[in-house]
Amino acid sequence: MCSSTAKGQLGCGSAVPSLRVSNNDLAKIVDTNDEWIIVRQGFITRRVLSGKENLTDLAVEAARKALEMAEVHPKDVDLILMCSSTEMTCWAVLRWYDFVE
């Protein structure tokens, strides 16, 4: 559905995995340490998907936040722009369509 009144980005949402893994946690399973990681990559902690959540869960959470911000109904959305660094991106967007139907 195209609207002649709405143009541009109306809402934005984000979501991150709940599991935090520190450099010290990582050092328990691979040969590294906190200092080495901070100096070379700058990370102190990272977020990791656990078995309790998946990319689709995060996509739906972020979409809900974006819809709230935009104050629009899911059926009135013309475009979803999703950014991720996983191979599951396309699948998560397809599942989003199931969510709004």
C-alpha positions as CSV (number, residue, x, y, z in Angstrom):
1,M,0.0,0.0,0.0
2,C,1.6,3.3,-1.0
3,S,0.7,6.4,0.8
4,S,1.1,9.9,-0.7
5,T,1.2,11.4,2.8
6,A,4.0,9.3,4.4
7,K,7.5,9.7,3.1
8,G,10.8,8.7,4.6
9,Q,11.6,6.9,7.8
10,L,8.9,7.0,10.3
11,G,10.2,4.6,13.0
12,C,13.3,2.8,14.1
13,G,13.7,-0.1,16.5
14,S,16.6,-2.2,17.7
15,A,17.1,-5.3,19.7
16,V,20.2,-7.2,21.0
17,P,20.6,-10.7,22.5
18,S,20.3,-10.8,26.3
19,L,23.4,-13.0,26.8
20,R,26.6,-10.9,27.4
21,V,29.9,-12.6,27.1
22,S,32.9,-10.8,28.6
23,N,36.5,-11.1,27.4
24,N,37.2,-13.1,30.6
25,D,34.3,-15.5,29.8
26,L,35.8,-15.9,26.3
27,A,39.3,-16.6,27.7
28,K,37.9,-19.6,29.5
29,I,37.1,-21.4,26.2
30,V,39.8,-20.1,23.8
31,D,43.4,-19.1,24.2
32,T,43.1,-15.3,24.7
33,N,42.8,-12.7,27.4
34,D,41.0,-9.5,28.2
35,E,44.0,-7.2,27.4
36,W,44.7,-8.9,24.1
37,I,41.1,-8.4,22.9
38,I,40.8,-4.8,24.1
39,V,44.1,-3.7,22.5
40,R,43.4,-5.4,19.1
41,Q,39.6,-5.1,18.8
42,G,38.4,-2.8,21.5
43,F,35.7,-5.1,22.8
44,I,35.0,-5.5,26.5
45,T,31.8,-7.6,26.1
46,R,29.7,-8.8,23.2
47,R,26.1,-10.0,22.8
48,V,25.5,-13.6,21.7
49,L,22.3,-15.4,20.7
50,S,21.6,-18.2,23.2
51,G,19.3,-21.2,22.7
52,K,16.5,-19.2,24.3
53,E,16.2,-16.6,21.6
54,N,16.9,-16.3,17.9
55,L,17.3,-13.7,15.2
56,T,13.6,-13.8,14.4
57,D,12.8,-12.9,18.0
58,L,15.1,-9.9,17.9
59,A,13.7,-8.8,14.5
60,V,10.1,-8.9,15.8
61,E,11.1,-7.0,19.0
62,A,12.9,-4.3,16.9
63,A,9.9,-4.1,14.5
64,R,7.5,-3.6,17.4
65,K,9.6,-0.8,18.7
66,A,9.8,0.8,15.3
67,L,6.0,0.5,14.9
68,E,5.4,2.1,18.3
69,M,7.7,5.0,17.4
70,A,6.0,5.5,14.0
71,E,2.6,5.0,15.5
72,V,1.5,2.9,12.6
73,H,-0.2,-0.5,12.1
74,P,1.9,-3.3,10.7
75,K,-0.3,-3.6,7.7
76,D,0.4,0.0,6.8
77,V,4.2,-0.7,6.4
78,D,5.6,-0.5,2.9
79,L,9.2,-1.3,3.6
80,I,11.2,-3.1,6.2
81,L,15.0,-2.4,6.3
82,M,16.8,-5.0,8.5
83,C,20.5,-5.0,9.2
84,S,22.3,-8.0,10.7
85,S,25.6,-9.7,10.6
86,T,24.2,-13.2,10.4
87,E,23.2,-15.6,7.6
88,M,19.7,-15.7,9.0
89,T,18.7,-12.1,7.9
90,C,16.4,-13.1,5.0
91,W,14.7,-15.8,7.1
92,A,14.0,-13.4,9.9
93,V,12.4,-10.9,7.5
94,L,10.2,-13.6,6.0
95,R,9.1,-14.6,9.6
96,W,8.3,-10.9,10.3
97,Y,5.7,-11.1,7.5
98,D,4.1,-14.1,9.2
99,F,4.0,-12.1,12.4
100,V,2.1,-9.2,10.9
101,E,-0.4,-11.3,9.0
